[in-house]
Amino acid sequence: MSTFIERLQSEKDELNSKISKLASFIDGDFMGQDISETQARLLNDQLNAMSVYSNCLEERLLDLKQ
């Protein structure tokens, strides 16, 4: 059975994988596709929110490991 810290680390790892995939999509050729300015803005907002969430998880992990 995994500990709380292990589950929190797993959550952060999964989130970071999603962040990486979304960032690659945004940095790729998606802008040339038929995506509206609204969708492009929302994708960037989503990436920023996910990054803030990841940072919070990192701070929690650091605090719990002290």
ZAMARGU-4260 file (C-alpha; in steps of 0.2 Angstrom, whole numbers, plus 5000, padded with zeros to 4 digits):
<rodrens>
0) 5000/5000/5000 | 5007/5017/4995 | 5009/5031/5008 | 5001/5048/5007 | 5017/5056/5001
5) 5019/5042/4987 | 5001/5046/4981 | 5004/5064/4981 | 5021/5062/4971 | 5011/5051/4959
10) 4998/5064/4957 | 5012/5077/4953 | 5021/5066/4941 | 5005/5062/4931 | 5001/5081/4931
15) 5018/5085/4925 | 5016/5073/4911 | 5000/5081/4906 | 5008/5098/4907 | 5022/5093/4896
20) 5010/5086/4883 | 4999/5102/4883 | 5015/5113/4882 | 5021/5103/4867 | 5004/5105/4858
25) 5004/5123/4862 | 5021/5126/4855 | 5018/5115/4840 | 5008/5119/4825 | 4991/5120/4833
30) 4990/5139/4830 | 4990/5135/4811 | 4975/5124/4813 | 4957/5130/4814 | 4958/5135/4833
35) 4949/5151/4838 | 4958/5164/4848 | 4947/5160/4862 | 4952/5142/4862 | 4970/5147/4861
40) 4969/5159/4876 | 4960/5145/4886 | 4973/5132/4882 | 4986/5144/4888 | 4976/5148/4904
45) 4974/5129/4907 | 4993/5127/4905 | 4996/5141/4918 | 4983/5134/4930 | 4990/5117/4929
50) 5008/5124/4932 | 5002/5133/4948 | 4994/5117/4954 | 5010/5107/4951 | 5020/5120/4961
55) 5007/5119/4975 | 5010/5100/4975 | 5028/5102/4975 | 5028/5114/4990 | 5016/5102/4999
60) 5028/5087/4996 | 5043/5098/5002 | 5034/5102/5018 | 5029/5084/5021 | 5046/5078/5019
65) 5054/5090/5032
</rodrens>
